[in-house]
Amino acid sequence: MKVTFKNPKLIILLQLVIIIILAFSLTYTIKLAKQPKQAYSLWNTKLAETYIDEPKDFGAYKVSSSSAWIVPADPMVITTSLIEKFPIDRLFADDNALTENDWEEYPASKEQLDKQNLDKRYYDYFIKNGRVPAPTLTKDVDINGDGTQDKVFQGRRLGCASCHTTYIDIFINDKIYPTFSNKGVLTPRADNKGFYIENEFTGTDYATCCTDNTVISKYEWNENGFTEIARKKIFF
């Protein structure tokens, strides 16, 4: 059935509506194209050097397809003021993380923390922040190259369900440098001047399952914290 409009004013009005819709769509498309991409999608064209101090744990990755080490255009910076410096959209952290008032609901977690016999400084910190470090991931290591042993804890928050986020706390002298990883861990560098952190992704989103690529970031001590100096993507 063919539909015709005999009213010329109606035809002109419909044409104007179509033009407005097309103009809006074009403007929106241009605006999206100009927006910076989020998460780990910003990659510089500058190649980093080939690092010879990669941990042996990464050996399994090397048989997979991977990018070269790249100098990131949007390097992560880890300081004692994490919330101010670390873009919150980069985290797969639970906004409703539990605190010291919730331990009674999780006696098994409290028992696990108590069994570690931590120094009071560390114990009070984890009680206050509602986190349980994993003993197998706790490290005594010189992480900033000053020749003294630092303390690195990695664990989960109190009461987490699927627990994708690894909470990482680096204690150097009297300061704490907190950071996160999505389904990954921190591995100290062999030269004691920083570390590597792994994050698992599905496409460009933090993976909750079905990981298809891992981003390894290399961090270096900058006298005030740690800066991401190189990044490599591993494809599965």
C-alpha positions in Angstrom: 0.0 0.0 0.0 1.4 3.4 -1.0 1.1 6.3 1.4 1.0 9.8 0.1 0.8 13.2 1.8 -1.2 15.9 0.1 -0.5 18.6 2.6 2.8 20.4 1.6 3.3 21.9 5.0 3.3 18.4 6.6 5.8 17.2 4.0 8.1 20.2 4.8 7.7 19.5 8.5 8.7 15.8 8.1 11.7 16.8 6.1 12.8 19.2 8.8 12.4 16.5 11.5 14.5 14.1 9.4 17.3 16.8 8.9 17.4 17.5 12.6 17.6 13.8 13.5 20.5 13.3 11.0 22.3 16.4 12.3 22.0 15.3 15.9 23.3 11.8 15.0 26.3 13.2 13.2 27.1 15.6 16.0 26.9 12.7 18.6 29.1 10.5 16.5 31.8 13.2 16.2 31.6 13.8 19.9 32.1 10.1 20.7 35.0 9.9 18.3 36.8 12.7 20.1 36.4 11.3 23.6 39.4 9.5 25.1 39.0 5.8 25.5 38.9 4.4 29.0 40.7 1.7 30.9 43.8 0.2 29.2 42.8 1.3 25.7 45.3 4.2 25.5 48.5 2.9 23.9 51.4 5.0 22.8 53.3 4.3 19.6 56.6 4.5 21.5 58.1 1.2 22.2 59.7 0.5 25.5 62.9 -1.4 25.8 62.9 -5.2 25.9 63.1 -6.0 29.6 65.3 -8.9 30.7 64.1 -8.9 34.3 60.6 -10.3 33.6 59.7 -12.9 36.3 59.9 -16.5 35.4 56.2 -16.7 36.3 55.5 -14.8 33.0 57.1 -17.6 31.0 53.8 -19.2 30.2 52.6 -16.0 28.6 55.5 -15.8 26.2 54.2 -18.7 24.1 51.0 -16.8 23.6 50.4 -13.8 21.2 51.5 -10.6 22.8 52.2 -6.9 22.2 55.7 -5.5 22.6 56.4 -3.5 25.8 54.8 -0.2 25.2 55.3 3.1 27.1 51.7 3.9 28.2 50.1 7.2 27.2 48.1 7.1 30.5 50.5 5.7 33.1 49.2 4.6 36.5 50.6 6.4 39.5 50.5 4.8 42.9 50.9 7.1 45.9 49.9 7.2 49.5 46.8 9.3 48.3 45.5 6.5 46.1 41.9 7.8 45.7 43.2 11.2 44.5 45.7 9.8 42.0 44.1 6.5 40.8 41.2 6.9 38.3 38.3 5.2 39.9 37.0 3.8 36.6 40.2 1.7 36.4 39.2 -0.3 39.4 37.1 -3.4 39.7 36.7 -2.6 43.4 33.6 -3.0 45.4 32.2 0.4 46.4 30.6 -1.2 49.4 33.8 -2.7 50.8 33.3 -3.7 54.5 35.2 -2.2 57.4 36.1 -2.8 61.0 32.4 -2.8 62.0 31.6 -5.9 60.0 34.1 -8.5 61.4 31.5 -10.1 63.7 29.6 -11.3 60.6 32.7 -13.1 59.3 34.3 -15.0 62.2 36.2 -17.4 59.9 37.9 -14.4 58.2 38.8 -12.9 61.6 40.3 -16.3 62.6 42.3 -16.4 59.4 43.7 -12.9 60.1 44.5 -13.7 63.7 46.4 -16.8 62.7 48.9 -14.7 60.8 50.3 -13.2 64.0 50.9 -9.8 62.2 52.7 -6.9 63.9 50.1 -4.5 65.5 50.7 -1.9 62.8 49.6 -4.3 60.1 46.9 -6.0 62.1 45.2 -2.7 63.0 45.4 -1.5 59.4 43.6 -4.6 58.1 41.0 -4.6 60.9 40.2 -1.0 60.1 40.0 -1.5 56.3 38.2 -4.8 56.4 40.7 -6.9 54.5 42.4 -10.3 54.9 45.8 -10.7 53.3 46.7 -14.0 51.8 49.8 -15.4 53.7 51.1 -17.1 50.6 51.3 -13.8 48.8 52.9 -11.8 51.6 56.4 -10.7 50.7 59.4 -9.2 52.6 61.3 -7.6 49.8 63.2 -4.4 48.9 60.6 -2.9 46.6 62.0 0.6 46.1 65.7 0.0 45.8 66.9 1.6 49.0 68.5 -1.6 50.4 65.9 -2.2 53.2 63.2 -4.8 53.4 59.6 -3.6 52.8 56.4 -5.4 53.4 53.9 -6.3 50.6 50.5 -7.7 51.4 48.0 -9.0 48.9 44.5 -10.3 49.7 40.7 -9.9 49.5 38.2 -7.7 51.2 36.1 -8.9 54.1 33.0 -10.8 52.9 33.8 -10.6 49.2 31.7 -12.9 47.0 33.5 -13.7 43.7 36.6 -11.7 44.9 37.9 -10.5 41.6 39.8 -7.6 43.2 43.2 -8.3 44.8 44.0 -5.5 47.3 47.7 -4.7 47.4 49.2 -2.8 50.3 52.9 -1.8 50.1 54.4 -0.7 53.5 57.6 1.4 53.1 59.0 2.8 56.3 56.1 4.8 57.8 54.1 5.1 54.6 51.5 2.8 52.9 51.1 2.6 49.1 47.7 0.9 48.3 46.7 -0.4 44.9 44.6 -3.0 43.2 44.6 -5.8 40.7 41.8 -7.5 38.8 42.3 -11.2 39.2 46.1 -10.7 39.3 49.0 -10.3 41.6 52.1 -8.1 42.3 55.5 -9.6 41.4 58.6 -7.8 42.6 61.2 -6.8 40.0 64.5 -8.6 40.1 66.4 -5.2 40.4 64.3 -4.2 43.5 63.3 -0.9 41.9 59.6 -1.7 41.5 57.3 -4.5 40.5 54.9 -5.9 37.9 51.1 -6.1 38.3 48.8 -8.2 36.2 45.2 -7.4 35.3 42.8 -9.7 33.6 40.4 -8.4 30.9 37.6 -9.5 28.7 38.0 -7.3 25.7 38.6 -3.8 27.2 36.6 -4.5 30.4 37.8 -6.0 33.6 37.2 -9.7 33.5 34.7 -11.3 35.9 35.0 -14.5 33.9 36.1 -15.6 30.5 39.4 -13.7 30.4 40.8 -13.3 26.9 43.7 -11.0 27.6 46.0 -10.0 30.4 47.8 -6.7 30.8 51.1 -6.7 32.6 52.3 -3.3 33.9 55.8 -2.5 35.0 56.1 0.0 37.8 59.2 1.9 39.0 59.9 3.8 42.2 59.8 7.6 41.7 60.8 8.8 45.2 57.1 9.6 46.0 55.5 6.4 44.9 55.4 4.2 41.9 54.8 5.0 38.2 53.8 2.6 35.4 56.7 2.9 32.9 55.7 0.1 30.5 52.8 -2.1 29.6 52.4 -5.4 27.7 49.1 -7.1 26.6 49.0 -10.9 26.4 46.3 -12.5 24.2 44.9 -16.0 24.8 
